[in-house]
Amino acid sequence: MNGIHDMGGMHGFGSITVEPNEPVFHARWESRVLALALSPTLGAVRRRVAASGRKQIECLPPADYLRTSYYEKWLEMLIATSIESGAVTPEEIGPGTILPPPARLPPAPAADIAPPRIATFTPGDRVRAKSLHPTYHTRMPRYVRGRVGIIAAHHGTAIFDDSRARGAGDALQPLYTVRFTAQELWGPQGHPADTIHVELWEDHLEPA
């Protein structure tokens, strides 16, 4: 899925404004959104529709994605996943009250009991991010596709977000941190000392 959320390397959005002495939260409601996102209850709700809430954030209309702040995006994700999972209805969101009868959660998806895949890559291996442009949600940023990097770390087996987000199961597989140089991603204008670390699953990668 290619969209406005995948902004790495795009031009025309101006420079990044750095706020001196930036506070952890700019308003009290932001801390409440973070608490909700980390709560076990809403975590269980999100697991019914996706391994993470990134898919819901990427479904925001482009104008809304650019307009909203970081925690506003998280709030929109929490609302979307709660409705999609059946935990609440759209009519309950506005007034903030539960309508009778209370919504009943559908059963959680069955755990993926397939044996874990053996990792193909180890730290230090050169890999290439596959040049894929799927129409569904993917956690592989557009700006790394087709680029060569180095495996910086192997994190064991993890739920494959690309699969869970489209209802195709957990598809447990090795998860890596891949280090790309800025010049590999952005060309000569990239600073030669800068690197970007991206977490990618095995299905995203091929030997380089």
C-alpha positions in Angstrom: 0.0 0.0 0.0 1.6 3.3 -1.1 0.1 6.4 0.4 0.8 9.7 2.1 1.8 8.0 5.3 4.9 6.7 3.5 6.7 10.0 3.3 10.3 9.0 3.6 12.3 10.8 0.9 9.4 12.8 -0.4 10.0 16.5 -1.1 7.8 19.6 -0.8 6.8 19.3 2.9 9.2 21.9 4.3 11.9 21.5 6.9 11.3 19.8 10.2 10.7 22.2 13.1 12.6 21.2 16.2 10.9 22.4 19.4 13.4 23.4 22.1 12.8 21.7 25.5 9.8 19.8 24.0 7.6 18.4 26.7 6.7 14.7 26.7 3.0 15.7 26.2 1.6 19.0 24.9 -1.8 18.4 26.5 -3.2 16.1 29.2 -5.4 14.2 26.7 -2.2 13.0 24.9 -1.1 11.1 28.0 -4.6 9.5 28.2 -4.4 8.3 24.6 -1.0 6.7 25.3 -2.4 5.0 28.4 -5.3 3.7 26.4 -3.0 2.4 23.6 -0.9 0.5 26.2 -3.9 -0.8 28.2 -4.3 -4.6 28.2 -8.0 -4.3 27.4 -7.6 -2.2 24.3 -4.5 -4.3 23.4 -6.7 -7.4 23.3 -9.2 -5.5 21.1 -6.5 -4.5 18.6 -5.3 -8.1 18.4 -8.7 -9.1 17.1 -8.2 -7.0 13.9 -4.5 -6.5 13.5 -1.1 -7.2 15.1 -0.7 -3.4 15.4 -2.8 -0.4 14.7 -0.7 0.9 11.9 -3.1 -0.3 9.2 -5.9 1.9 10.7 -3.6 4.9 10.8 -2.6 4.4 7.2 -6.3 4.4 6.2 -6.7 8.0 7.3 -7.6 10.3 4.3 -4.4 12.1 3.1 -5.5 15.5 4.3 -6.4 14.2 7.7 -3.1 12.3 8.0 -1.1 15.5 7.3 -3.3 17.7 9.5 -3.4 15.5 12.6 -0.7 15.3 15.3 1.0 12.2 16.5 -1.4 11.3 19.3 -4.4 12.4 17.2 -3.4 9.6 14.8 -3.2 7.2 17.7 -6.7 8.3 18.9 -8.1 7.7 15.4 -6.5 4.3 15.4 -8.0 3.3 18.8 -11.5 4.4 17.6 -11.2 2.5 14.3 -9.9 -0.7 15.9 -12.5 -0.6 18.6 -15.3 -0.3 16.0 -13.8 -2.8 13.6 -13.4 -5.4 16.4 -17.0 -5.0 17.5 -16.1 -3.6 21.0 -18.1 -0.4 20.4 -20.4 0.9 17.7 -20.0 4.2 15.8 -23.1 5.5 17.6 -21.3 5.0 21.0 -18.2 7.0 20.1 -19.7 10.5 19.9 -21.6 10.6 23.2 -19.1 8.3 24.9 -21.8 6.1 26.3 -22.5 2.4 25.9 -25.8 1.6 24.3 -27.9 -1.4 25.5 -27.3 -4.2 25.0 -23.5 -3.9 25.4 -21.4 -4.8 22.4 -20.0 -8.3 22.5 -16.5 -9.0 21.3 -16.1 -11.6 18.7 -13.7 -14.5 19.6 -10.0 -13.7 19.3 -8.3 -15.2 16.3 -6.8 -18.6 16.9 -3.1 -18.6 17.7 -0.8 -19.6 14.9 0.6 -23.0 16.0 2.8 -23.5 12.9 6.4 -24.2 13.9 8.6 -21.1 13.8 10.6 -20.6 10.6 14.3 -20.9 10.8 16.0 -17.6 10.2 17.7 -17.3 6.8 19.8 -14.3 7.7 22.2 -13.5 10.5 23.7 -10.2 11.7 26.2 -8.9 9.2 24.5 -10.4 6.1 23.8 -8.1 3.1 20.2 -8.1 2.1 18.0 -6.4 -0.4 14.4 -5.2 0.5 12.2 -6.7 -2.2 10.7 -4.3 -4.7 7.1 -4.9 -3.9 4.1 -2.6 -4.2 1.2 -4.5 -2.6 -2.3 -3.1 -2.6 -2.7 -4.3 1.0 -1.1 -3.0 4.2 2.6 -3.6 4.5 5.1 -2.6 7.2 7.9 -2.3 4.6 8.5 1.4 3.9 8.4 2.4 0.2 11.7 4.2 0.5 13.7 1.0 1.3 12.2 -1.2 -1.5 14.9 -2.4 -3.8 17.7 -1.0 -1.5 20.6 -2.9 0.0 21.3 -3.0 3.7 23.0 -5.0 6.4 21.3 -7.2 9.0 22.0 -5.4 12.3 20.0 -7.7 14.6 17.7 -10.7 14.6 14.8 -10.5 17.0 13.5 -14.0 16.8 10.0 -14.9 15.6 7.2 -12.4 15.4 3.7 -12.0 14.0 3.8 -10.8 10.4 1.8 -7.6 10.4 1.3 -7.7 6.6 -0.6 -11.0 7.0 -2.5 -10.3 10.2 -3.8 -6.9 9.0 -5.5 -8.5 5.9 -7.0 -11.4 7.9 -4.5 -14.0 6.6 -3.3 -15.3 10.0 -0.2 -14.6 12.1 2.3 -16.1 9.6 5.0 -16.1 12.3 8.4 -15.5 10.8 11.9 -14.1 11.7 12.0 -10.3 12.3 15.2 -8.3 11.7 16.6 -4.8 12.1 18.2 -3.8 8.8 20.7 -0.9 8.6 20.7 1.2 5.5 23.1 4.1 4.7 21.5 7.4 4.0 23.2 7.5 0.6 21.8 4.1 -0.3 18.3 5.4 0.4 18.5 9.0 -0.7 21.4 9.1 -3.1 24.4 11.5 -3.1 22.4 14.1 -1.0 22.4 11.7 1.9 25.0 12.4 4.6 27.7 9.7 4.4 27.8 9.2 8.2 24.0 8.7 8.5 22.2 5.4 8.7 18.6 4.4 9.0 17.5 1.3 10.9 14.3 -0.4 9.8 12.5 -3.5 11.2 11.6 -5.9 8.4 10.3 -9.4 8.3 11.9 -12.3 6.4 9.3 -12.1 3.6 10.4 -8.5 3.0 14.0 -9.5 2.3 16.2 -11.4 -0.2 20.0 -12.0 -0.3 22.0 -9.2 -1.9 
